[in-house]
């Protein structure tokens, strides 16, 4: 069994979730461990600045999911996924 790497707050991770038509980037930002993240939304220029300032490591792979039926599976969702589920049948709002 491999020992887990020690927590290192200098490691920063970004996973892009969506690049929206309105110019915003939806992403997950993690410090130390890519599995524990916050969801953020920034305009593209601010996102690029943020990534440079934080010296992030981009991650492309989705977070692993717990097997269905396990209690941990109940926590395998993000706000992005919840919003997509809730509003997927709603018409676009008028501008």
C-alpha positions as CSV (number, residue, x, y, z in Angstrom):
1,X,0.0,0.0,0.0
2,X,1.4,3.4,-1.0
3,X,1.5,6.1,1.7
4,X,-0.5,9.3,0.9
5,X,1.6,12.3,0.0
6,X,1.8,14.9,2.8
7,X,-0.5,17.9,2.6
8,X,1.3,20.7,0.8
9,X,-0.5,24.1,0.8
10,X,1.9,25.3,-1.9
11,X,0.2,22.9,-4.4
12,X,-2.7,24.6,-6.2
13,X,-5.0,23.0,-8.7
14,X,-7.6,24.3,-11.2
15,X,-10.1,22.1,-13.1
16,X,-12.1,23.9,-15.7
17,X,-15.8,22.8,-15.5
18,X,-17.3,25.1,-18.2
19,X,-16.3,27.9,-20.5
20,X,-19.5,29.8,-20.9
21,X,-20.7,31.8,-23.9
22,X,-20.8,34.9,-21.8
23,X,-17.1,34.8,-21.3
24,X,-17.0,33.4,-17.8
25,X,-15.0,30.4,-16.8
26,X,-16.5,28.0,-14.2
27,X,-13.8,26.1,-12.4
28,X,-12.8,24.2,-9.3
29,X,-9.9,25.5,-7.2
30,X,-8.0,23.3,-4.7
31,X,-5.2,23.9,-2.3
32,X,-3.0,21.0,-1.3
33,X,-5.4,18.2,-2.4
34,X,-7.3,18.3,-5.7
35,X,-10.1,16.3,-4.1
36,X,-11.1,19.1,-1.8
37,X,-12.1,22.2,-3.8
38,X,-14.3,25.2,-4.1
39,X,-16.3,26.1,-7.1
40,X,-15.6,29.5,-8.6
41,X,-16.7,31.7,-11.6
42,X,-14.5,34.4,-13.1
43,X,-14.4,36.3,-16.4
44,X,-11.7,34.8,-18.7
45,X,-9.1,37.6,-18.1
46,X,-9.6,37.4,-14.3
47,X,-9.3,33.6,-14.4
48,X,-6.0,33.8,-16.3
49,X,-4.7,36.3,-13.8
50,X,-5.9,34.2,-10.9
51,X,-4.2,31.1,-12.3
52,X,-0.9,33.0,-12.8
53,X,-1.0,34.5,-9.3
54,X,-1.8,31.1,-7.7
55,X,0.7,29.2,-9.8
56,X,-1.9,26.4,-10.4
57,X,-1.5,23.0,-11.8
58,X,-4.3,22.4,-14.3
59,X,-6.2,19.1,-13.9
60,X,-8.4,17.8,-16.6
61,X,-9.7,14.5,-15.2
62,X,-13.0,14.5,-13.4
63,X,-13.2,13.7,-9.8
64,X,-13.7,9.9,-9.1
65,X,-17.2,8.9,-8.1
66,X,-18.0,6.6,-5.2
67,X,-19.9,3.4,-6.2
68,X,-23.7,3.8,-6.3
69,X,-25.4,2.6,-3.2
70,X,-22.6,3.7,-0.9
71,X,-23.3,6.5,1.5
72,X,-20.3,8.5,0.1
73,X,-22.0,8.5,-3.3
74,X,-24.6,10.9,-1.9
75,X,-21.8,13.5,-1.7
76,X,-20.6,13.0,-5.3
77,X,-22.1,16.2,-6.8
78,X,-21.2,19.8,-7.4
79,X,-23.1,23.0,-7.6
80,X,-22.5,23.0,-11.3
81,X,-24.1,19.6,-11.7
82,X,-27.0,20.6,-9.4
83,X,-27.7,23.7,-11.5
84,X,-27.6,21.7,-14.7
85,X,-30.0,19.1,-13.2
86,X,-32.4,21.8,-11.9
87,X,-32.5,24.1,-14.9
88,X,-32.0,21.7,-17.8
89,X,-35.7,22.0,-18.9
90,X,-36.1,25.7,-18.2
91,X,-36.2,28.1,-21.2
92,X,-33.5,30.6,-21.5
93,X,-34.3,33.8,-19.6
94,X,-34.8,36.9,-21.8
95,X,-31.9,39.4,-21.9
